[in-house]
Amino acid sequence: MSLKLRSLFCLTVLSLLSCSKKEIEELKPTVGEVTESVYASGVIKADGQYTVYATVNGTLQKVNVTAGQSISKGQLLFELESDKAELNTENARLAYQLSLESSRYIQDKIAEMEMKVQASRDKLTLDESIYIRNKNIRNQGGISEVDFERVELAYKSSKINYESAKKQLAQLKAQLKNDQSRNAVNLKLNQKSQSDFNVKSAFSGQLFDVLVKEGTLITPQTPLAIIGQANSFLLELEVDENDMVRVSTGQKVLVTMDSYKGQVFEAVIDEIYPIMNERSRTFKIEAHFVKPPEKLYPNLTAEANIIIQIKKNTITIPKTYLMEGKYVLVNKDEKREVKTGLSDYQKVEILSGLSAEETIYKPK
C-alpha cells in the first residue's frame, strides 16, 4: 500500500473513531428545580380595546379622525349619509308642533267640560236634596206616588248626567296626554335614529387604526376603527381545554415576543373567561405585565408559559435522554425503566429508578 493511501486510510479510521466517540454522549443527573408550565399563545391588546361599528346602514360621508390621534369620549368619528333620516325627523317635528296647537283646542274643550261637570254636580246636589226631602214626606203620606216618582226620576237623571260629564272630561284629558306623548316619543325616536348616522367614541383613548374610506357602503357588520387606552396594554392568551383546569388567576406568566427576541417578560393572570371557544377548543385569559416592555403595539404576537408549580431539590435529566417517555440508558446499552414527574420544555423530573450518582447515555 502506498504511503499516500495508507495516510488516507489512517485519517478515515481516526475520523470514524472520533465520530463514534462523539455519538456516545453521557452525563449524570443534576439536582435542581423543575418548573411545570402550561403553554399559551396570543396577542397584545390595548386596555379597553374595541372595534367601532355603526348601528345603521348608509354611505360613509365623512371621516373626522386619523390613525394615531387621541380621542375623547363622545367625539364624532364618522358621519354617514342621513338625508332620509333628517326628513323623517323634520316630519316628526312638524307633527309634534301640530299636536301642540291641537292641544290648545283640546285644553279649551277641557275647560268647558270642567264647567259642565261642575254644573251637573251642582244640579245633582240640588236634585238629591229634593229627592231625600220628598222621600221623607212620602213616608208620611204628604206627596202622591206620581209626584215622588217625578222627583226620583229627576234625581237619577242628574246623577247620570254628572257621571257622563266626568267620563267625557277624563277622555279629553287622556286624549290630550296621549297625543302629546305619542308625538313627543315619535320625535325623540327620529332624532335618535338621525343621531345614529353620526358615529361617536364610547370613551377616551387612542385611535389605533381607521379601517374604512369615505364613500364606502357601511353596514352594522362593517368595522370602522380600533380604539383603546394609550400606553396601557394587556395580554390576551388562548389556553387549550386540556390544560385549562390547572390555570387560575394570580399565576405567574413568562412571555416571549418576536418583537423582543431573546427577552422574557413576567406577567400575572388577572381574568379568565369561563366559556370555551367551540371552534378552537380554547379558553381566553387576560394577563397584565409586571414590568412591560419599553414599546408595545396592539396585535403584536406573544407566546407564554403559565407557571403551574416549581419543585426544588429534585433529580432531573434532559428530555433528550429519555426514551419512550419512561426509559434511560445506563452502562452504555442497558435500558432501564424510570418513573418521571414534572417536566418543562428542557428537563424532566426523575422520581425513582435512577440516582444522582449514576451515568446515563444519550440514545442514538
TIKOLTI-942637 format. One record per residue (C-alpha): residue number from 1; residue in three letters; x, y, z. Coordinates in Angstrom, 3 decimals, padded with zeros to 6 digits. Example, Ala and Ser with C-alpha at 12.3 -4.5 7.8 and 13.67 -1.06 7.14 Angstrom:
<pts>
nr 1; rest Ala; c1 012.300; c2 -004.500; c3 007.800
nr 2; rest Ser; c1 013.670; c2 -001.060; c3 007.140
</pts>
This chain:
<pts>
nr 1; rest Met; c1 000.000; c2 000.000; c3 000.000
nr 2; rest Ser; c1 001.427; c2 003.358; c3 -000.938
nr 3; rest Leu; c1 002.253; c2 005.945; c3 001.710
nr 4; rest Lys; c1 -000.422; c2 008.260; c3 000.359
nr 5; rest Leu; c1 -003.158; c2 005.610; c3 000.533
nr 6; rest Arg; c1 -002.011; c2 004.483; c3 003.980
nr 7; rest Ser; c1 -002.198; c2 008.049; c3 005.288
nr 8; rest Leu; c1 -005.702; c2 008.474; c3 003.830
nr 9; rest Phe; c1 -006.835; c2 005.206; c3 005.460
nr 10; rest Cys; c1 -005.482; c2 006.225; c3 008.850
nr 11; rest Leu; c1 -007.233; c2 009.572; c3 008.645
nr 12; rest Thr; c1 -010.520; c2 007.870; c3 007.764
nr 13; rest Val; c1 -010.244; c2 005.434; c3 010.689
nr 14; rest Leu; c1 -009.366; c2 008.222; c3 013.102
nr 15; rest Ser; c1 -012.315; c2 010.233; c3 011.797
nr 16; rest Leu; c1 -014.702; c2 007.316; c3 012.317
nr 17; rest Leu; c1 -013.379; c2 006.698; c3 015.802
nr 18; rest Ser; c1 -013.736; c2 010.367; c3 016.579
nr 19; rest Cys; c1 -017.350; c2 010.427; c3 015.272
nr 20; rest Ser; c1 -018.156; c2 007.270; c3 017.204
nr 21; rest Lys; c1 -016.796; c2 008.811; c3 020.354
nr 22; rest Lys; c1 -018.884; c2 011.973; c3 019.855
nr 23; rest Glu; c1 -022.041; c2 009.990; c3 019.317
nr 24; rest Ile; c1 -021.698; c2 008.399; c3 022.773
nr 25; rest Glu; c1 -022.824; c2 011.385; c3 024.914
nr 26; rest Glu; c1 -023.021; c2 010.801; c3 028.651
nr 27; rest Leu; c1 -023.887; c2 012.757; c3 031.774
nr 28; rest Lys; c1 -025.030; c2 012.435; c3 035.355
nr 29; rest Pro; c1 -028.444; c2 013.649; c3 036.538
nr 30; rest Thr; c1 -028.487; c2 017.057; c3 038.157
nr 31; rest Val; c1 -030.176; c2 018.090; c3 041.374
nr 32; rest Gly; c1 -032.060; c2 021.318; c3 040.974
nr 33; rest Glu; c1 -035.505; c2 022.701; c3 040.276
nr 34; rest Val; c1 -038.027; c2 021.846; c3 037.599
nr 35; rest Thr; c1 -040.922; c2 024.016; c3 036.563
nr 36; rest Glu; c1 -044.284; c2 022.738; c3 035.368
nr 37; rest Ser; c1 -045.945; c2 025.129; c3 032.971
nr 38; rest Val; c1 -048.821; c2 025.403; c3 030.507
nr 39; rest Tyr; c1 -048.264; c2 026.820; c3 027.032
nr 40; rest Ala; c1 -050.429; c2 029.654; c3 025.730
nr 41; rest Ser; c1 -050.317; c2 031.894; c3 022.691
nr 42; rest Gly; c1 -051.993; c2 035.168; c3 021.927
nr 43; rest Val; c1 -051.639; c2 038.859; c3 021.162
nr 44; rest Ile; c1 -051.029; c2 042.182; c3 022.833
nr 45; rest Lys; c1 -054.177; c2 044.273; c3 023.251
nr 46; rest Ala; c1 -054.655; c2 047.828; c3 024.435
nr 47; rest Asp; c1 -056.609; c2 048.125; c3 027.667
nr 48; rest Gly; c1 -060.265; c2 048.562; c3 026.746
nr 49; rest Gln; c1 -059.518; c2 047.904; c3 023.077
nr 50; rest Tyr; c1 -062.655; c2 047.666; c3 020.981
nr 51; rest Thr; c1 -063.719; c2 047.856; c3 017.353
nr 52; rest Val; c1 -066.081; c2 050.664; c3 016.355
nr 53; rest Tyr; c1 -069.238; c2 049.754; c3 014.407
nr 54; rest Ala; c1 -072.188; c2 051.755; c3 013.114
nr 55; rest Thr; c1 -075.732; c2 050.763; c3 014.123
nr 56; rest Val; c1 -077.328; c2 051.684; c3 010.766
nr 57; rest Asn; c1 -076.755; c2 051.160; c3 007.059
nr 58; rest Gly; c1 -075.511; c2 054.044; c3 004.929
nr 59; rest Thr; c1 -072.764; c2 055.556; c3 002.836
nr 60; rest Leu; c1 -069.760; c2 056.909; c3 004.727
nr 61; rest Gln; c1 -069.851; c2 060.624; c3 004.005
nr 62; rest Lys; c1 -067.025; c2 061.933; c3 006.178
nr 63; rest Val; c1 -064.122; c2 060.594; c3 008.273
nr 64; rest Asn; c1 -063.301; c2 063.096; c3 011.022
nr 65; rest Val; c1 -060.262; c2 061.351; c3 012.547
nr 66; rest Thr; c1 -056.874; c2 059.909; c3 011.616
nr 67; rest Ala; c1 -054.962; c2 056.904; c3 012.970
nr 68; rest Gly; c1 -052.766; c2 057.646; c3 015.970
nr 69; rest Gln; c1 -054.647; c2 060.617; c3 017.357
nr 70; rest Ser; c1 -056.072; c2 060.906; c3 020.868
nr 71; rest Ile; c1 -059.851; c2 060.517; c3 021.191
nr 72; rest Ser; c1 -062.208; c2 061.903; c3 023.834
nr 73; rest Lys; c1 -065.468; c2 060.308; c3 024.947
nr 74; rest Gly; c1 -068.383; c2 061.334; c3 022.717
nr 75; rest Gln; c1 -066.119; c2 062.680; c3 019.959
nr 76; rest Leu; c1 -067.599; c2 062.479; c3 016.448
nr 77; rest Leu; c1 -065.622; c2 059.929; c3 014.435
nr 78; rest Phe; c1 -067.649; c2 059.200; c3 011.283
nr 79; rest Glu; c1 -070.652; c2 060.735; c3 009.505
nr 80; rest Leu; c1 -072.953; c2 058.589; c3 007.384
nr 81; rest Glu; c1 -075.326; c2 059.961; c3 004.750
nr 82; rest Ser; c1 -078.572; c2 060.731; c3 006.591
nr 83; rest Asp; c1 -080.865; c2 062.682; c3 004.222
nr 84; rest Lys; c1 -083.816; c2 060.307; c3 004.725
nr 85; rest Ala; c1 -083.377; c2 060.325; c3 008.500
nr 86; rest Glu; c1 -083.327; c2 064.139; c3 008.515
nr 87; rest Leu; c1 -086.599; c2 064.258; c3 006.538
nr 88; rest Asn; c1 -088.210; c2 061.789; c3 008.950
nr 89; rest Thr; c1 -087.083; c2 063.905; c3 011.899
nr 90; rest Glu; c1 -088.467; c2 067.055; c3 010.312
nr 91; rest Asn; c1 -091.827; c2 065.364; c3 009.669
nr 92; rest Ala; c1 -091.920; c2 064.201; c3 013.281
nr 93; rest Arg; c1 -091.137; c2 067.731; c3 014.470
nr 94; rest Leu; c1 -093.980; c2 069.166; c3 012.366
nr 95; rest Ala; c1 -096.368; c2 066.533; c3 013.724
nr 96; rest Tyr; c1 -095.308; c2 067.422; c3 017.270
nr 97; rest Gln; c1 -095.876; c2 071.143; c3 016.642
nr 98; rest Leu; c1 -099.303; c2 070.410; c3 015.176
nr 99; rest Ser; c1 -100.154; c2 068.332; c3 018.237
nr 100; rest Leu; c1 -099.210; c2 071.298; c3 020.444
nr 101; rest Glu; c1 -101.570; c2 073.538; c3 018.501
nr 102; rest Ser; c1 -104.271; c2 070.889; c3 018.644
nr 103; rest Ser; c1 -103.739; c2 070.538; c3 022.366
nr 104; rest Arg; c1 -104.732; c2 074.166; c3 022.875
nr 105; rest Tyr; c1 -108.112; c2 073.399; c3 021.318
nr 106; rest Ile; c1 -108.481; c2 070.312; c3 023.495
nr 107; rest Gln; c1 -107.495; c2 072.329; c3 026.569
nr 108; rest Asp; c1 -110.317; c2 074.775; c3 025.778
nr 109; rest Lys; c1 -112.691; c2 071.821; c3 025.479
nr 110; rest Ile; c1 -111.410; c2 070.513; c3 028.801
nr 111; rest Ala; c1 -112.075; c2 073.872; c3 030.494
nr 112; rest Glu; c1 -115.578; c2 073.887; c3 029.002
nr 113; rest Met; c1 -116.183; c2 070.307; c3 030.127
nr 114; rest Glu; c1 -114.936; c2 071.108; c3 033.646
nr 115; rest Met; c1 -117.589; c2 073.836; c3 033.857
nr 116; rest Lys; c1 -120.171; c2 071.342; c3 032.613
nr 117; rest Val; c1 -119.080; c2 068.833; c3 035.250
nr 118; rest Gln; c1 -119.372; c2 071.483; c3 037.954
nr 119; rest Ala; c1 -122.868; c2 072.466; c3 036.757
nr 120; rest Ser; c1 -124.036; c2 068.842; c3 036.660
nr 121; rest Arg; c1 -122.566; c2 068.286; c3 040.134
nr 122; rest Asp; c1 -124.491; c2 071.311; c3 041.474
nr 123; rest Lys; c1 -127.729; c2 070.114; c3 039.836
nr 124; rest Leu; c1 -127.167; c2 066.613; c3 041.238
nr 125; rest Thr; c1 -126.683; c2 068.041; c3 044.724
nr 126; rest Leu; c1 -129.935; c2 070.015; c3 044.422
nr 127; rest Asp; c1 -131.972; c2 067.124; c3 042.979
nr 128; rest Glu; c1 -130.581; c2 064.759; c3 045.611
nr 129; rest Ser; c1 -131.661; c2 067.138; c3 048.370
nr 130; rest Ile; c1 -135.202; c2 067.403; c3 046.858
nr 131; rest Tyr; c1 -135.347; c2 063.640; c3 046.468
nr 132; rest Ile; c1 -134.429; c2 062.978; c3 050.121
nr 133; rest Arg; c1 -136.884; c2 065.585; c3 051.397
nr 134; rest Asn; c1 -139.760; c2 064.235; c3 049.278
nr 135; rest Lys; c1 -138.892; c2 060.697; c3 050.285
nr 136; rest Asn; c1 -139.475; c2 061.614; c3 053.936
nr 137; rest Ile; c1 -142.703; c2 063.397; c3 053.023
nr 138; rest Arg; c1 -143.922; c2 060.371; c3 051.071
nr 139; rest Asn; c1 -143.355; c2 058.175; c3 054.120
nr 140; rest Gln; c1 -145.717; c2 060.483; c3 055.994
nr 141; rest Gly; c1 -148.223; c2 060.435; c3 053.115
nr 142; rest Gly; c1 -147.693; c2 064.117; c3 052.220
nr 143; rest Ile; c1 -146.948; c2 063.534; c3 048.475
nr 144; rest Ser; c1 -148.533; c2 061.422; c3 045.782
nr 145; rest Glu; c1 -146.671; c2 058.479; c3 044.311
nr 146; rest Val; c1 -146.681; c2 060.105; c3 040.846
nr 147; rest Asp; c1 -145.103; c2 063.309; c3 042.123
nr 148; rest Phe; c1 -142.490; c2 061.344; c3 044.059
nr 149; rest Glu; c1 -141.582; c2 059.295; c3 041.001
nr 150; rest Arg; c1 -141.117; c2 062.529; c3 039.053
nr 151; rest Val; c1 -138.732; c2 063.817; c3 041.733
nr 152; rest Glu; c1 -136.907; c2 060.476; c3 041.820
nr 153; rest Leu; c1 -136.523; c2 060.441; c3 038.024
nr 154; rest Ala; c1 -135.061; c2 063.967; c3 038.060
nr 155; rest Tyr; c1 -132.505; c2 062.876; c3 040.707
nr 156; rest Lys; c1 -131.468; c2 059.767; c3 038.732
nr 157; rest Ser; c1 -131.185; c2 061.783; c3 035.512
nr 158; rest Ser; c1 -128.919; c2 064.338; c3 037.232
nr 159; rest Lys; c1 -126.770; c2 061.518; c3 038.564
nr 160; rest Ile; c1 -126.374; c2 060.022; c3 035.077
nr 161; rest Asn; c1 -125.567; c2 063.410; c3 033.554
nr 162; rest Tyr; c1 -122.920; c2 064.056; c3 036.203
nr 163; rest Glu; c1 -121.224; c2 060.659; c3 035.655
nr 164; rest Ser; c1 -121.340; c2 061.172; c3 031.877
nr 165; rest Ala; c1 -119.754; c2 064.630; c3 032.161
nr 166; rest Lys; c1 -116.964; c2 063.219; c3 034.344
nr 167; rest Lys; c1 -116.221; c2 060.473; c3 031.786
nr 168; rest Gln; c1 -116.119; c2 062.995; c3 028.925
nr 169; rest Leu; c1 -113.698; c2 065.154; c3 030.924
nr 170; rest Ala; c1 -111.429; c2 062.156; c3 031.650
nr 171; rest Gln; c1 -111.460; c2 061.146; c3 027.965
nr 172; rest Leu; c1 -110.458; c2 064.642; c3 026.852
nr 173; rest Lys; c1 -107.582; c2 064.718; c3 029.348
nr 174; rest Ala; c1 -106.401; c2 061.246; c3 028.237
nr 175; rest Gln; c1 -106.620; c2 062.288; c3 024.573
nr 176; rest Leu; c1 -104.531; c2 065.382; c3 025.271
nr 177; rest Lys; c1 -101.910; c2 063.379; c3 027.177
nr 178; rest Asn; c1 -101.727; c2 060.570; c3 024.595
nr 179; rest Asp; c1 -101.461; c2 062.918; c3 021.605
nr 180; rest Gln; c1 -098.650; c2 064.888; c3 023.187
nr 181; rest Ser; c1 -096.801; c2 061.784; c3 024.425
nr 182; rest Arg; c1 -097.125; c2 059.927; c3 021.120
nr 183; rest Asn; c1 -095.818; c2 062.798; c3 019.049
nr 184; rest Ala; c1 -093.068; c2 063.627; c3 021.557
nr 185; rest Val; c1 -091.889; c2 059.996; c3 021.586
nr 186; rest Asn; c1 -092.033; c2 059.824; c3 017.796
nr 187; rest Leu; c1 -089.894; c2 062.974; c3 017.575
nr 188; rest Lys; c1 -087.330; c2 061.563; c3 020.029
nr 189; rest Leu; c1 -087.159; c2 058.273; c3 018.132
nr 190; rest Asn; c1 -086.485; c2 060.040; c3 014.862
nr 191; rest Gln; c1 -083.908; c2 062.306; c3 016.476
nr 192; rest Lys; c1 -082.202; c2 059.200; c3 017.915
nr 193; rest Ser; c1 -082.347; c2 057.491; c3 014.521
nr 194; rest Gln; c1 -080.756; c2 060.541; c3 012.926
nr 195; rest Ser; c1 -078.017; c2 060.663; c3 015.575
nr 196; rest Asp; c1 -077.149; c2 057.018; c3 014.775
nr 197; rest Phe; c1 -075.742; c2 058.250; c3 011.470
nr 198; rest Asn; c1 -073.083; c2 060.102; c3 013.496
nr 199; rest Val; c1 -070.698; c2 057.506; c3 014.959
nr 200; rest Lys; c1 -069.064; c2 058.687; c3 018.198
nr 201; rest Ser; c1 -066.414; c2 057.277; c3 020.524
nr 202; rest Ala; c1 -067.637; c2 055.339; c3 023.571
nr 203; rest Phe; c1 -064.713; c2 056.504; c3 025.750
nr 204; rest Ser; c1 -061.445; c2 058.417; c3 025.737
nr 205; rest Gly; c1 -058.286; c2 056.777; c3 024.428
nr 206; rest Gln; c1 -056.187; c2 056.463; c3 021.280
nr 207; rest Leu; c1 -057.387; c2 055.727; c3 017.759
nr 208; rest Phe; c1 -055.086; c2 052.944; c3 016.571
nr 209; rest Asp; c1 -056.492; c2 052.443; c3 013.079
nr 210; rest Val; c1 -059.181; c2 053.690; c3 010.657
nr 211; rest Leu; c1 -060.486; c2 050.732; c3 008.652
nr 212; rest Val; c1 -062.734; c2 052.452; c3 006.071
nr 213; rest Lys; c1 -062.635; c2 055.221; c3 003.479
nr 214; rest Glu; c1 -065.149; c2 057.911; c3 002.555
nr 215; rest Gly; c1 -067.738; c2 056.710; c3 000.060
nr 216; rest Thr; c1 -067.787; c2 053.151; c3 001.434
nr 217; rest Leu; c1 -071.171; c2 051.491; c3 001.920
nr 218; rest Ile; c1 -071.427; c2 050.798; c3 005.659
nr 219; rest Thr; c1 -073.478; c2 048.130; c3 007.453
nr 220; rest Pro; c1 -073.672; c2 047.309; c3 011.183
nr 221; rest Gln; c1 -071.198; c2 044.465; c3 010.469
nr 222; rest Thr; c1 -068.547; c2 046.764; c3 008.930
nr 223; rest Pro; c1 -065.620; c2 047.515; c3 011.308
nr 224; rest Leu; c1 -064.824; c2 051.228; c3 011.195
nr 225; rest Ala; c1 -061.933; c2 051.786; c3 013.603
nr 226; rest Ile; c1 -059.989; c2 050.355; c3 016.553
nr 227; rest Ile; c1 -059.773; c2 052.341; c3 019.787
nr 228; rest Gly; c1 -058.091; c2 051.591; c3 023.116
nr 229; rest Gln; c1 -056.300; c2 053.102; c3 026.073
nr 230; rest Ala; c1 -052.990; c2 054.726; c3 025.156
nr 231; rest Asn; c1 -049.827; c2 053.301; c3 026.794
nr 232; rest Ser; c1 -051.779; c2 050.641; c3 028.704
nr 233; rest Phe; c1 -051.601; c2 047.105; c3 027.347
nr 234; rest Leu; c1 -052.589; c2 043.577; c3 028.329
nr 235; rest Leu; c1 -052.003; c2 040.052; c3 027.081
nr 236; rest Glu; c1 -054.929; c2 038.180; c3 025.570
nr 237; rest Leu; c1 -053.972; c2 034.498; c3 025.544
nr 238; rest Glu; c1 -055.607; c2 031.232; c3 024.478
nr 239; rest Val; c1 -055.197; c2 028.088; c3 026.590
nr 240; rest Asp; c1 -056.044; c2 024.599; c3 025.357
nr 241; rest Glu; c1 -059.052; c2 022.959; c3 027.025
nr 242; rest Asn; c1 -056.850; c2 020.082; c3 028.247
nr 243; rest Asp; c1 -054.725; c2 022.492; c3 030.314
nr 244; rest Met; c1 -057.415; c2 024.907; c3 031.477
nr 245; rest Val; c1 -058.283; c2 023.109; c3 034.741
nr 246; rest Arg; c1 -054.776; c2 023.894; c3 036.056
nr 247; rest Val; c1 -054.906; c2 027.610; c3 035.252
nr 248; rest Ser; c1 -056.131; c2 030.187; c3 037.769
nr 249; rest Thr; c1 -055.912; c2 033.935; c3 038.377
nr 250; rest Gly; c1 -052.782; c2 035.212; c3 040.090
nr 251; rest Gln; c1 -050.466; c2 032.700; c3 038.401
nr 252; rest Lys; c1 -047.141; c2 033.912; c3 037.024
nr 253; rest Val; c1 -046.696; c2 034.003; c3 033.239
nr 254; rest Leu; c1 -043.397; c2 034.118; c3 031.328
nr 255; rest Val; c1 -043.846; c2 035.873; c3 027.990
nr 256; rest Thr; c1 -041.718; c2 035.985; c3 024.832
nr 257; rest Met; c1 -042.360; c2 038.064; c3 021.716
nr 258; rest Asp; c1 -040.850; c2 038.144; c3 018.234
nr 259; rest Ser; c1 -040.502; c2 041.907; c3 018.676
nr 260; rest Tyr; c1 -038.148; c2 041.356; c3 021.639
nr 261; rest Lys; c1 -036.155; c2 038.261; c3 020.679
nr 262; rest Gly; c1 -034.142; c2 036.705; c3 023.498
nr 263; rest Gln; c1 -036.040; c2 038.563; c3 026.219
nr 264; rest Val; c1 -038.535; c2 037.116; c3 028.705
nr 265; rest Phe; c1 -041.161; c2 039.299; c3 030.396
nr 266; rest Glu; c1 -043.145; c2 038.482; c3 033.501
nr 267; rest Ala; c1 -046.928; c2 038.853; c3 033.693
nr 268; rest Val; c1 -049.760; c2 037.805; c3 036.017
nr 269; rest Ile; c1 -053.155; c2 036.321; c3 035.092
nr 270; rest Asp; c1 -055.965; c2 038.572; c3 036.265
nr 271; rest Glu; c1 -059.008; c2 037.373; c3 034.287
nr 272; rest Ile; c1 -060.283; c2 034.060; c3 032.925
nr 273; rest Tyr; c1 -063.257; c2 033.960; c3 030.567
nr 274; rest Pro; c1 -065.367; c2 030.986; c3 031.744
nr 275; rest Ile; c1 -066.519; c2 029.734; c3 028.346
nr 276; rest Met; c1 -064.720; c2 027.660; c3 025.730
nr 277; rest Asn; c1 -064.411; c2 028.700; c3 022.105
nr 278; rest Glu; c1 -066.014; c2 025.702; c3 020.394
nr 279; rest Arg; c1 -064.141; c2 026.243; c3 017.138
nr 280; rest Ser; c1 -060.606; c2 026.446; c3 018.566
nr 281; rest Arg; c1 -061.307; c2 024.385; c3 021.734
nr 282; rest Thr; c1 -059.518; c2 027.031; c3 023.798
nr 283; rest Phe; c1 -060.252; c2 029.380; c3 026.687
nr 284; rest Lys; c1 -059.425; c2 033.089; c3 026.657
nr 285; rest Ile; c1 -057.462; c2 034.564; c3 029.549
nr 286; rest Glu; c1 -056.057; c2 038.044; c3 030.199
nr 287; rest Ala; c1 -052.786; c2 038.927; c3 031.925
nr 288; rest His; c1 -051.010; c2 042.191; c3 032.714
nr 289; rest Phe; c1 -047.264; c2 042.749; c3 032.515
nr 290; rest Val; c1 -045.439; c2 043.167; c3 035.834
nr 291; rest Lys; c1 -042.917; c2 045.371; c3 034.012
nr 292; rest Pro; c1 -043.978; c2 045.911; c3 030.395
nr 293; rest Pro; c1 -041.520; c2 046.352; c3 027.505
nr 294; rest Glu; c1 -040.479; c2 049.855; c3 026.585
nr 295; rest Lys; c1 -042.714; c2 049.936; c3 023.489
nr 296; rest Leu; c1 -045.841; c2 047.927; c3 022.713
nr 297; rest Tyr; c1 -048.414; c2 047.984; c3 019.941
nr 298; rest Pro; c1 -051.817; c2 046.300; c3 019.604
nr 299; rest Asn; c1 -051.914; c2 042.884; c3 017.902
nr 300; rest Leu; c1 -048.231; c2 042.016; c3 018.460
nr 301; rest Thr; c1 -047.978; c2 038.227; c3 018.783
nr 302; rest Ala; c1 -046.825; c2 036.616; c3 022.018
nr 303; rest Glu; c1 -046.094; c2 033.167; c3 023.388
nr 304; rest Ala; c1 -046.339; c2 032.380; c3 027.068
nr 305; rest Asn; c1 -045.683; c2 029.720; c3 029.678
nr 306; rest Ile; c1 -048.065; c2 029.809; c3 032.633
nr 307; rest Ile; c1 -046.217; c2 028.596; c3 035.718
nr 308; rest Ile; c1 -048.259; c2 025.887; c3 037.453
nr 309; rest Gln; c1 -045.708; c2 024.815; c3 040.072
nr 310; rest Ile; c1 -041.958; c2 024.839; c3 040.787
nr 311; rest Lys; c1 -040.297; c2 021.878; c3 042.514
nr 312; rest Lys; c1 -036.826; c2 022.333; c3 044.031
nr 313; rest Asn; c1 -034.066; c2 019.868; c3 045.036
nr 314; rest Thr; c1 -035.212; c2 017.198; c3 042.637
nr 315; rest Ile; c1 -033.275; c2 014.886; c3 040.287
nr 316; rest Thr; c1 -033.639; c2 015.974; c3 036.673
nr 317; rest Ile; c1 -032.300; c2 014.870; c3 033.292
nr 318; rest Pro; c1 -032.570; c2 016.427; c3 029.836
nr 319; rest Lys; c1 -035.617; c2 015.305; c3 027.919
nr 320; rest Thr; c1 -033.403; c2 014.166; c3 025.064
nr 321; rest Tyr; c1 -032.020; c2 011.399; c3 027.314
nr 322; rest Leu; c1 -035.458; c2 009.902; c3 027.979
nr 323; rest Met; c1 -036.726; c2 007.136; c3 025.677
nr 324; rest Glu; c1 -040.395; c2 006.360; c3 025.086
nr 325; rest Gly; c1 -041.257; c2 008.596; c3 027.999
nr 326; rest Lys; c1 -040.053; c2 006.090; c3 030.658
nr 327; rest Tyr; c1 -036.602; c2 004.586; c3 029.853
nr 328; rest Val; c1 -032.963; c2 005.714; c3 030.169
nr 329; rest Leu; c1 -029.701; c2 004.124; c3 029.024
nr 330; rest Val; c1 -027.225; c2 003.069; c3 031.732
nr 331; rest Asn; c1 -023.969; c2 001.144; c3 031.283
nr 332; rest Lys; c1 -023.971; c2 002.448; c3 027.695
nr 333; rest Asp; c1 -026.562; c2 -000.042; c3 026.409
nr 334; rest Glu; c1 -028.703; c2 -001.123; c3 029.370
nr 335; rest Lys; c1 -032.308; c2 000.076; c3 029.092
nr 336; rest Arg; c1 -033.786; c2 000.910; c3 032.495
nr 337; rest Glu; c1 -037.327; c2 001.999; c3 033.347
nr 338; rest Val; c1 -037.719; c2 005.132; c3 035.471
nr 339; rest Lys; c1 -040.661; c2 006.952; c3 036.993
nr 340; rest Thr; c1 -040.984; c2 010.564; c3 035.877
nr 341; rest Gly; c1 -042.674; c2 013.584; c3 037.455
nr 342; rest Leu; c1 -042.772; c2 017.221; c3 036.443
nr 343; rest Ser; c1 -041.279; c2 018.377; c3 033.173
nr 344; rest Asp; c1 -040.660; c2 021.552; c3 031.235
nr 345; rest Tyr; c1 -039.524; c2 022.105; c3 027.670
nr 346; rest Gln; c1 -035.916; c2 021.029; c3 028.527
nr 347; rest Lys; c1 -035.859; c2 018.893; c3 031.688
nr 348; rest Val; c1 -037.853; c2 016.071; c3 033.249
nr 349; rest Glu; c1 -038.003; c2 015.064; c3 036.918
nr 350; rest Ile; c1 -036.940; c2 011.502; c3 037.896
nr 351; rest Leu; c1 -038.933; c2 010.208; c3 040.849
nr 352; rest Ser; c1 -037.408; c2 006.727; c3 041.046
nr 353; rest Gly; c1 -035.248; c2 004.258; c3 039.133
nr 354; rest Leu; c1 -032.147; c2 006.465; c3 038.876
nr 355; rest Ser; c1 -029.784; c2 008.066; c3 041.373
nr 356; rest Ala; c1 -027.886; c2 011.318; c3 041.018
nr 357; rest Glu; c1 -024.520; c2 009.455; c3 041.008
nr 358; rest Glu; c1 -025.286; c2 007.191; c3 038.047
nr 359; rest Thr; c1 -024.240; c2 007.977; c3 034.483
nr 360; rest Ile; c1 -026.764; c2 007.901; c3 031.657
nr 361; rest Tyr; c1 -026.184; c2 007.892; c3 027.920
nr 362; rest Lys; c1 -027.925; c2 009.757; c3 025.165
nr 363; rest Pro; c1 -029.850; c2 007.353; c3 022.916
nr 364; rest Lys; c1 -028.783; c2 007.235; c3 019.293
</pts>
